[in-house]
């Protein structure tokens, strides 16, 4: 009996040494979402009080104050001297001029690689009002901002290995203005951003499906995402990122990830397919699918956390850091 006990003790000791030297990814806490706060954020940002959040309006200013206050409460660091980075923009489609648009930039420093970034972006502007009709923009894109704030809260309590850059961008509806300004006037060096994760329209899908675009251009990202998504309670589909698709089906330049892609920054874009409420006054809080939204944000946080743990692989395979 004593001989058998010694064998068991040896096996257990070997297992302890082996697994202790090779910690598994699942030793990290699994990201979670405060459902009440997430739904409150999207409901508030898409309320009539915010007037559709069109760039340069009082409602847009309310959204800026809302996001800045949340960043400050979470002790997110401003990028530079202030969270707010002003810029001017001209919509090339309409010739509309926008003075003093505002990108809101915050960050959390990484514990291991503070000079390398994962950027998470979401535009907070929408279409505003047409006479007395408000385009509230619940899915587009109060939902993405809610996801951005949920990510800021999670990583403020669970320090990432790499720095996280939070980009709440303005003037997306006016021709990707905030993203274009950022990549031409980067607040951190573009070559320090290993990956952009863009959130735009993530709260409304009756089939429990969300797309992740970008792996056509950056195929090395797909196996990492697939591993991160094991066990996800929603269906995450790949696609909408090939130039061979019919017009409108290729989302490569459809949101703020586009200008980053043009500068060679790898991206993944989470979003649902267009729905009947897209760019209509019916894009209101009451029409989102709350259970799907909560699970979509949880899935995005899990994917982001997994990328954080494997960013060395992303940097190596992208070839940008050789």
Phi, psi and omega in degrees: 000316180297321179299318179295322179297320179297322179295316179298317180298321180295317180297316180295321179295318179297316179298320180297316181295314183298309184283333177293331180274349183229071183299137180278158180298331184283004173285343177283149178296143179281125181304140178231165186234135172279098186302315183299315181291319180300312181291327176295321180297311182292323179295318181292310184296333181259013180284163179301329181304328183273356168056027178085356168059028179297141180310130176089358182263169177298323178294322175298320179297322176298320178295319177302310181298322181297313182291316180298317179299319180294316177303316182295318179297326180277359182060035170290139179281138171290152174269113188086211184276347188206154173293329189266126179239111186274149177204159174255149184211143173242126177286113185292341180279325187243351187065013176293134181255137181230115180264140175055044166295161190227119165268137180251117189237125176226168181206157169235128182285141178282152182283332183250318185232074183293344181265005176240140189237143155257125178260134174244125185236151172201132178275140183256350179280162173215206191269350177078227185231150171240101190057244182262004183266126181263131171263094192289331176062053179291303178289323184245089003218041171302331180295316179295322178294320175301318177295321178299315180293324176295321177294319179299319180293316182298310185285340174291337179258346182225089188302129179285164175286325178249156181292145177248129178253124180256119184243103171264106195256146181256164171061027174295321181289350180254026177103038176058038188299314183295319179293319180296319178296317183299313185290337176273340180223062189295133179285339167230155181303134180300328181283001172265352179267108182282333187200140171249133173244112185254135181243118181208109182071082185230016188240002190222101174200119183284343181264007177063038184237138172225146179261148167240117180255155177127338185284345171298317181279330183230072188298338179293345179281334188299310181297330178292316179296316180300320177294318180296330187270000179302125180090001178297141183274357175242163179273120178252118185252149177258145176145196182059036182217018181251136177292349179279353181283159176298156179307134181094338180270343176268113184267012187303323180245022188274349182208191192294347176290338185305305180298328176293317178301320179297336177266005176087011178275120178301144182223155162232139184237118176264127178191157176268164174289158180304146181230172184299341182268357183301127179054036177232163177297349181274001176280076184239166183304321184296343182259000176285169175251095191302316182298316177299316182301313180299316181290327177296315179294320177299318179297319179296320179293320178296320178294317179297316179298321179292320175299320179301320180286343184234028184291333176302320179294318178300313182296319181294315185281338178288335180076006182274350187238025180283000000 
